[in-house]
C-alpha cells in the first residue's frame, strides 16, 4: 500500500501543470472585493449591510494578492534568464498602466475644477506625479486633502509594497544562490516563520518606532514597508517551491480545504471578534493560501473560458479610487447609484487599459510564465494590486 501511495503521489506531481490555473479570475475577484468595499465605504457607507460585509470578509483581497505574488514572482525569477530580464518584465507589468492612470487622475482633478479652488505648488505637484509613477505612491501633498477622500489614489500604496517584494525576491535568490534547491526552500520556510512574528507584532513595532522617533512618521513608514506583509509573500514563495507535491495533495482534499477556510474565518469573526480583511490573523493565512491554490487549480481551464484570457484585475485595482474620488467631489450621484456607476466606469477603464496599454506591453516580456502573444493572449502571472 505504501508503494502504491508513493507511485500515485509521484504520478500526480508529474501531471501537475503550474501554468494552467484560474489565477486571473481569482485576482479579478480579489480586485473586485477591494473596489466594491472601497466604493461603498467612501461613497455610500449607509448601503453596506452586515451580510455583504460578511461575504466580502471571506475574500481578503490584499492578502490574496500578496500570497499569489509570492507564489508567482518567485517562479518568475527562477524562469528569468537574468536579473535584467526579471526587472524588465516586472516593469512592463506595472508601470505603463500606472503612468496612464496617474495622468488620467491628474486630468480628472483639474477638469473637476478643484485645483482652481486651492493654492497648490507646481513643484509639489510634479513631485507627486514622480512618486505615483515610481515607488513612493504613499506620499500625498496636503493640497489634495479636500478632494474626495483626501488621497487621489490610496490604492497604490500596495503597489509600492509589491515593488519592494520584487526587490526582496532578487536579494534572497542572490544571497542564497549557492544553496541547493531543498536547502533554499528550508531557508525560505525559516524566514516565513520569522516574518509571521513581525506580522503579529507589527502594531506594537509601529508604536515603538513612533515613540523612539518622537513622531508617528516612523510608525507609518514601517506599516507602508514590506515588513508587516512579507510573511504572506514568503508563504506564497514556499508554496511555489513545493507546489509539485503540495498542489496535488491539496486537490485530493479540495472541498475540505475550502470548507475549513470558510469555517475558520466565520468562527474567528463571529465567535472571537477578530478582524479580517487586510488584518486577517496570521494563522489563517496558510489556510487562505491553501484555499486559493485549490480554487486556482480545480478546473484550471475555467478562468480562460470566462475571461477569454483578458486580465483586467490590475486595471480595476488602480482605477477604482480615482473614479470614486471624482464621484465624491462632484456629487453628481449619491448612494447606491453612485457606487454602481463608479464601479461601471472603473471596469470600463480597466478593460481599455488591458486592451490598449497592458496587453501590448506584456507581449514584450521575456521568458514569461504566461506569454502574451497574438495567438494566445495569456496575461502575465505577476499583476500587483493594491493598497489598503
N, C-alpha and C positions, 0 to 999 in steps of 0.2 A: 504493500500500500504506500509506503513512504517513497519507493522508487517511482511508482505511478504518479504520485503527487508532484515529485520533482520534475518528471517529464512534462506533466500538464503545465506547471508553472513556467518551465523553460519555453514550451510552445507558445504560451500566451505572451511572454516577453518578446519572442521573436515576431509575433504578429502585431505587436503594438506599433502604431504609426503616429509618431509625435506630431506631425504637421496636420493630420486630419482631426479636426476638433470644431467645437462650437464657440470658440473664444470671442469671435467677432460679435456674436449675438449676446454673449454674457457681458461683454464690455458695454454694448449698447444698452442693455437693461440696467447696468450699474450707472451709466451716464444719465439715463432717463430718471433713475431714482434721485440722483443728486439734483438734476434740473427741476424735477417736479417738487421736491422738498424745498429747494431754494425759492422757487417761484411762489409757492403757496405761502411760505413763512414770511416773505418780504412783501408780496403784493396783496395777499388776502388771507391773513392768519386765521380769520374767523371761519374760513372754509376748510379747515384742517381737522376733520373729525378723528376721534380716537381710533376707529377701526383702520383708517388709512395710515395713521402713524404706526400702528402695529404691523401692517403689511409692509410698509417701507422699511421698518426696523429689521425685517428679515433679509433685506438686501443692502448691507452696508457698503455703499458704492466705493468710497475711497479705499477702505481696507481690501476690497476685492481687487481694485486696480493695483495696489501695491503688491499683493501676493502674485497676481498674474504677471506683473512687471518683473519680479524676481525670477519667476518661472521661465519667462520668455527672453528677458535680457541676458541672463546667464547663458542661455543657449545661443543667443545671437553673438556673444563674444566668442564662444567656442567655435562657431562656424566662420568667423571673420578671418580673412587672410592676414590682416594686420590691424594694429590699433587705429591706423588711419582710416581703414575701411569701416571699422566699427563706429568711430565717431562720425564719419561721413554719413553712414546710414542713419544713425540716431538724429543727426541734424536734419536730414531730409524728411524724417518723420515729423519732427516737431516744428521747426522754425518757419517754413514757408506759410503754413496755415496760421501760425501765431502772428506773424508780421502783418498779414492781411487783416486778421481780426483786430489787431491793435490799431491799424489805420482806419478801419471802419468804425471802431469805437470812438476814436478821436473825431472823425467826421460827424458822428451822431451827436456828440456833446456840443460841438459848435452849431450844428443845424438846429438843435433844440432851443438855442438862444441863451443857454445857461452861461456861457463864457462872457457874454455881454453884460451880465448882471453882477460880475465879481471882478476883483482885482487879481490878476494872475501874472505869474512870472514866465516869460518865454524861456528863460534858462531852465527853470524847474520843469516846465512842460517838456522841453527837449530831453531832460534827464529822465523823466517818467517814460517817454517813448523808448529810450535806450534800455531802461530797466525792464520794461514789458517785453521787449524783444530779445533779451539775453537770459539772465539767470536771477535777476533781482525783482521778480514780479511782485513781491510782497511790499515794495515801497510805494507809498501813495502820498502825493502832495496835499497839504491842508486845504488848498482852494477847491478840491474836488468833494469836500465833505458835505456840501449842500446838494449834490446831485445824486438822486436815487438813494441807495443805502449808504453813500459816502465813500464808496470804493468802486471805481469803474468796473473792474473785473476781478473780484476777490477770488474767483475760482482758479485763477492762475497760480495761487500760492503752492498748489501741489505740483504744478509744472516745474517750479523751482526745485522742489524736493526730488522730483523724478530725475532731473538733470544731475543732481547730487548722487542719486543711485547709479546713474551711468558711470560717473567718475569712480565711485566706490568699487563697482564691479571691475573696472580696469585696474585699480590699485590692488585689489585682492588677488586677482588672477596673475598679476605681475609679481607680487611679493612671494606667492606660493607656487610659482611656476615649476619649481624643481621637485615638488611633491608628486607622488603617484596619484592617479585619479581617486583611488579609495582613501588615501591619506588626506587629500584636499577636501573630499566630502566630509570626512570626520572633523576637519578644522572648521568647515562651514557650519556644521552642526553645533560645535562648541561655541562659535561666535553667535549663533542664533540663540542659544541658551543665555549667554551674557546679554544680548540685545533685548531679550524678554525682560530682564531685570530693569534695564533702562526704560523700557516701555511702561512698566508698572510704576516706577519711581519718577516718571517724567514731571508730574505736577510738583512734587517736592523738590526735584532738581531745579526746575524753573524758579521756584520760590527762593531757594538758597542762592542761586546765581543773582537774582534781582537784589537780594539783601546784601550780598557781598559787593555788588557793583554800585549799590546805592540808587538804583533806578530799575524800573521794570523792563527797560530795553533789553537787558541781558537775558531775562527770562523769556521774553517774546522771541528773541533771535534763536534761543535754544529750541523753542517749540516750532519755529519755522525751518529748523535744520532737519537733516535726515535722521538724526539720532533717536528721537522718540518713535520713529516709524520703521527703522531699518530692520527690526525684528520681523515684520511682515514680509519685507522684501527678501531677507535671507532665508526665511522659511520656504518661500517660493523657489529660491535657488536650490535649496536642499531637495525639494520635491522634484525639481527638474533633473538633478543629478541621479536620483534614484527612480526616475519615472518608468524606466523599463520594467521594473518589478512592482513599483508602487501602484501605478495606474491599473494594470490588470487585476491586482489584488483588490483594489477599491471597487472595481466594476463587478467583482463577484459578490459584493455586498452593497450594491448601488442604492436600492431603496432604503436599506437600513441606515446608510450613511446620511441620506437626506433627512430621514425622519429624526435621527439623532440630532442633527444640526438644528432643525426647526424646534424640536422639544427643548434642547438646551437653551436656545435663545429665549423662548417663551418662559421657561422656568426662571431664568436669570432676571428677566424683565418684570414679570408679574409677581413672582414669589419673593425675590430678593431685592427688587427695585434697582438693579444695576443698570448703568447706561449702555445703550447700544450705539449704532451708527459708527462714527469715526472713533468713538471711545469704547468700542467693543472690548470686553475683558480679554486679557492676553491668552487665557486658556481656551477661549472659544475660537481663536484664530486658526489653530490647526484643524478644528472641525469644519470651520468655514472653508479653509483651503481644500480639505478632502471633498466636501460637497461641491465645490467649484470644479474640481477635476472630474468628479463623477458626471456632473452636468455637461462638462466640456467634451467628454469622450463617449458618452452614451449617445447613440445615433449620431455619429460625428458628421454626417452629411446634412443634418437638419438646418444648420445655420446657412449653408450655401443655398439650400432650397428656399429659405425665407428671404435672405438678404441679397441673393444673386451676386455675392462677392462684393457688395458695396458696404464699406465700413464708415458710418457717419458718427460713430461714438465720440471721437476726438472733437469733431466739429460741434456737436451738440454740447459737449462739455465746455468748450471755450467760448461759445457764443451766448449761452443762455443768460448769464448775468448781465452783460451789456444790454441785451434786449429787455430784460426785466427792469433795469435801471431807467431806460428810456420810458417805459410804460409808467413807472413810478413817478418820474419827474413831470411827464406830460399830463398825466391824469386823464387821458382820453377815455380810458375804460377803467373799470374797477371791479372788484370781486372776482368771481369765478370766470367771468367773461374775459377779464384781463389776463388771468392765468392761462386759459386755453389759447387765447390769441398769441400771447407771448411765447408759449411753447411751440405753436404752429410756425411762427416766424423763425424761431431758433432752429427747428427741424429743417425748414426751407434753406436757411443759410448753411446748415451743416451739409445738406445734400449738394448745394452749389460748391461748397468748399471741397468736398470729396471729388466731385467730377472735374472741377476746373483747376484746383490747386494741388490737393493731396495726391490723388492718383497719378497725375503726370510726373510729379517729383519722385514718387515711390518707385516708378519704373526705372529710375536711375540707380537704385540701390544695388549693391554687390553682395553676393552670397547670402541673400535674404532667406529667412525661414519660409516665408510665403512670397515668392517673387510675383510682382505685379507686371503682367505683360499684356499685349493686345489680345492674345488668345485666352489666357487665364488670368483674369483680373482679380487676383487674390491679394488682399491687403497684407502689409507687414504685421507681424505679431506684436510689435512693441509700441503701441499707442499709449500715451500718457494722459493722465487725466487729473486732473484735478483739484481744486483746493478744498477748503474745509466745508 
